Amino acid sequence: MTNQPHPYFHHLQPSESMTRLVAALRRVVKAMHHVHPEQVDDESADAAERLANRLESAGSLGIRQESVLRHTRSPLSGVMNPMAPPMT
């Protein structure tokens, strides 16, 4: 594996802030597997709700995205999909 972007998608690499956001969300998803369901953490729940609200207000790419743009959200290798395994 290499850290170089696929040449076909080189122009669709996320910004540094979006790369950091996706990496952090992957850590959150992984960490959730180790939190007991009876854990009480209103501060984290509040932070997650604020983040969700902020991202929802950022806008939408819409339904008719070009296929190259949709690829960034792929469930298998989408660089903007925090549920996709990090692949290069």
Backbone hydrogen bonds in HBPLUS format (Angstrom, degrees):
<---DONOR---> <-ACCEPTOR-->    atom                        ^
c    i                          cat <-CA-CA->   ^        H-A-AA   ^      H-
h    n   atom  resd res      DA  || num        DHA   H-A  angle D-A-AA Bond
n    s   type  num  typ     dist DA aas  dist angle  dist       angle   num
A0009-PHE N   A0006-HIS O   2.94 MM   3  5.49 137.8  2.13 117.0 128.0     1
A0012-LEU N   A0009-PHE O   2.89 MM   3  5.33 162.9  1.92 119.6 125.2     2
A0019-THR N   A0015-SER O   2.89 MM   4  6.14 153.8  1.96 152.9 160.7     3
A0020-ARG N   A0016-GLU O   2.96 MM   4  6.19 157.6  2.01 148.0 153.5     4
A0021-LEU N   A0017-SER O   2.92 MM   4  6.11 153.4  2.00 141.4 149.2     5
A0022-VAL N   A0018-MET O   2.95 MM   4  6.11 167.1  1.96 150.2 152.5     6
A0023-ALA N   A0019-THR O   3.05 MM   4  6.21 161.2  2.09 145.4 151.0     7
A0024-ALA N   A0020-ARG O   2.90 MM   4  6.11 157.3  1.95 149.2 155.4     8
A0025-LEU N   A0021-LEU O   2.90 MM   4  6.14 157.2  1.95 151.3 157.9     9
A0026-ARG N   A0022-VAL O   2.93 MM   4  6.18 150.6  2.02 148.0 155.9    10
A0027-ARG N   A0023-ALA O   3.08 MM   4  6.40 150.8  2.17 142.4 150.1    11
A0028-VAL N   A0024-ALA O   2.92 MM   4  6.26 149.5  2.01 145.7 154.6    12
A0029-VAL N   A0025-LEU O   2.93 MM   4  6.21 164.2  1.96 152.0 155.0    13
A0030-LYS N   A0026-ARG O   3.01 MM   4  6.21 163.1  2.04 147.9 152.6    14
A0031-ALA N   A0027-ARG O   2.80 MM   4  5.95 159.9  1.84 149.2 155.4    15
A0032-MET N   A0028-VAL O   2.92 MM   4  6.11 147.3  2.03 150.8 158.9    16
A0033-HIS N   A0030-LYS O   3.20 MM   3  5.70 150.8  2.28 109.5 117.3    17
A0034-HIS N   A0031-ALA O   2.92 MM   3  5.54 164.0  1.95 120.5 126.0    18
A0035-VAL N   A0032-MET O   3.45 MM   3  5.30 172.3  2.46 102.2 104.4    19
A0039-GLN N   A0036-HIS O   2.98 MM   3  5.40 164.3  2.00 120.6 123.5    20
A0045-ALA N   A0041-ASP O   3.15 MM   4  6.47 163.5  2.18 152.1 157.2    21
A0046-ASP N   A0042-ASP O   2.80 MM   4  5.92 159.7  1.84 150.8 156.3    22
A0047-ALA N   A0043-GLU O   2.98 MM   4  6.17 158.3  2.03 143.4 149.5    23
A0048-ALA N   A0044-SER O   2.88 MM   4  6.09 158.8  1.93 150.7 156.2    24
A0049-GLU N   A0045-ALA O   2.97 MM   4  6.19 156.3  2.03 146.7 153.2    25
A0050-ARG N   A0046-ASP O   2.91 MM   4  6.18 156.2  1.97 150.5 157.1    26
A0051-LEU N   A0047-ALA O   2.94 MM   4  6.16 159.0  1.99 148.1 153.9    27
A0052-ALA N   A0048-ALA O   2.90 MM   4  6.12 162.1  1.94 149.0 153.9    28
A0053-ASN N   A0049-GLU O   2.96 MM   4  6.14 161.1  1.99 147.7 152.7    29
A0054-ARG N   A0050-ARG O   2.92 MM   4  6.13 157.7  1.97 148.2 154.6    30
A0055-LEU N   A0051-LEU O   2.91 MM   4  6.14 164.9  1.93 157.9 161.1    31
A0056-GLU N   A0052-ALA O   2.90 MM   4  6.03 158.2  1.95 149.3 155.8    32
A0057-SER N   A0053-ASN O   3.03 MM   4  6.18 145.6  2.15 142.2 150.8    33
A0058-ALA N   A0055-LEU O   3.12 MM   3  5.05 148.9  2.22  97.5 107.0    34
A0069-LEU N   A0066-GLU O   3.00 MM   3  5.43 124.4  2.32 110.2 123.6    35
A0070-ARG N   A0066-GLU O   3.03 MM   4  6.35 157.0  2.08 153.0 160.5    36
A0071-HIS N   A0067-SER O   3.04 MM   4  6.19 143.0  2.18 142.9 151.6    37
A0072-THR N   A0069-LEU O   3.15 MM   3  5.70 146.2  2.27 110.6 118.5    38
A0073-ARG N   A0070-ARG O   2.88 MM   3  5.54 160.7  1.92 121.2 127.6    39
A0074-SER N   A0071-HIS O   3.06 MM   3  5.03 168.0  2.08 110.6 112.7    40
A0080-MET N   A0072-THR O   2.80 MM   8  5.34 158.1  1.84 153.1 156.7    41
A0078-GLY N   A0074-SER O   2.93 MM   4  4.11 142.1  2.08 122.7 123.7    42
A0081-ASN N   A0078-GLY O   3.08 MM   3  5.11 166.1  2.10 109.6 112.1    43
A0084-ALA N   A0081-ASN O   2.99 MM   3  5.40 154.4  2.06 114.1 121.9    44
